[in-house]
Amino acid sequence: MPVEFRDYATTTLLVLDLVGTFVFALSGGLAGVKERLDLFGVLGLSFAAGNAGGITRDVLIGAVPPAAIRDWRYVTVSLLAGLVTFYWYPIILRLRHHVLMFDGAGLALFAVAGTQKALGYGLNPVVAPLLGMLTGIGGGMLRDLLVSEIPTVLRAELYAVVALFGGVVVVVGHELDLQPTATAIVGAALCFGLRLMAIWRGWRLPIAYPPPHPDAEADAPSGKNENEAQR
């Protein structure tokens, strides 16, 4: 591993991870307050949203115990975000137009940080962006499931795909030996920008529309039969 990349992985990568954790934890706290959970519920949802993706990534690449459990800063950042949203929800609400803004920022930061960490652990350039994408979508998926919603990644505008794009930028920069911090910024900006455009413009992947059942029309009573039955 190049010395420059190793130094980056131990400094800027930690900052990206913690900022992403805080932003995703904010989105978890906002969802908890919206669902009128108690303080424990809001804090639990904040931790889950902020750390589920990173924990899954670390387990898959063999970085165990995961950083979210090993490093007290991840727990502190998550709980701080939960407390902020619980006690100052109206202020946080006014600072953003929609919870998806925080979600998109966390997605971008985690996609970049997850890809960088995967590369640092020797994963190949094909798998690394997928781990970055998983890091970005994991917390949001668990957050939505805990409040009984279909995960955003399965129903909303472009989500996982933009995280994958951000990870690909990081991998390309790594393969070309470009400055890691610069590629991280470009990858995060691309991911966040595409996510915002997808929200504003309604960009999405094709949606599945199941064909009508072949026996549906045959089983449906005709208007004539319905009139006769009414008589």
Buried (B, 14 or more C-beta within 10 A) or exposed (E): EEEEBEEBBEEBBBEBBBBBBBBBBBBBBBBBBBBEBEEEBBBBBBBBBBBBBBBBBBEBBEBEEBBBBEBEBBBEBBBBBBBBBBEEBEEBBEEBEEBBBBBBBBBBBBBBBBBBBBBBBEBEBEBBBBBBBBBBBBBBBBBBEBBEEEBBBEEBBBBBBBBBBBBBBBBBBBEEEBEBBEBBBBBBBBBBBBBBBBBEEEBEEEEEEEEEEEEEEEEEEEEEEEEEEEE
